[in-house]
Amino acid sequence: MLKSILVASDLSSRAKPAVQRAVQLAEASGAKLAVLHVVEDDLVESRVHEEISNAETFLLDQITGLGAPPQTEVAVVTGHAFNAIGEEAQAREADLIVMGAHRRQFLRDIFTGTTIERVTRTAGRPVLMANSRTGERWRKVFIATDMSDASGHAARKAHALGLLDNADVTFVHGYAPITRQMMTHAGIPIERVHEEAEREFQSTRRELGRFIQGLDLGDLSYSARIIEGVGADAIAGLVEQAKPDLLVIGTRGLSGVKRLFLGSVAQELMGSLEIDILAVPPQA
């Protein structure tokens, strides 16, 4: 279960849902909660002290108004935001980092290089991007899975932290009916195409069932849904239609200077969807 939560706030309106969600999770789990603000260290010393004081006052007033638990702590530090957030999360052994939605650009959205993208990529801990402004508990949760170790770990971690409790949980798997596409191009009669497509679908359904059962999620109640199509567009389309409260996705890292989310799906979804998203990095 959740024992320690770190929520990062830049004091903007986008950060309020994150603080609100973190308070709700801390109250429900009994976890320690730290509310962090990072003051950039390129300011003159007198301005830094002023910024720290103002931030502390703002956050104390905010968490008081939200009815935060007594053990809630406000921390204001200096440095570069994404580095400081990761360092504070490590020092506090945070099980979860909560952040507000990134600033969406007019006409063209840019997610790569934002603070939340960098934290998700480098902190090595689950990051919850809080978009919901209601702060209500999650009733409908989707877990995106490609049946990889990364997506399996994401599901297990969300369950272990208690984030799936009392929710209607659905595993979502997208697939491309390759056999049907090949047969159609080859001019195979449509009846035969449908038969092979149904056989392929049933095979995928059985494989998905075995994968989920192998996750050892205890008595968690869940359903599974297979959608035609792969990638962010397929998942985003279903999210738009079904309107879950939370989407759980796994991320996958590469060595060296490269970085890659789960087929870039996590990156695209975090940059476009307006629901709460839990991004879970690979198991260390």
Helices and strands as residue ranges (DSSP letters): E 4-8, H 16-29, E 32-39, H 45-65, E 73-78, H 81-91, E 96-100, H 115-122, E 127-130, E 140-144, H 149-160, E 168-175, H 178-185, H 190-213, E 222-228, H 232-242, E 246-250, G 262-264, H 265-270, E 276-280
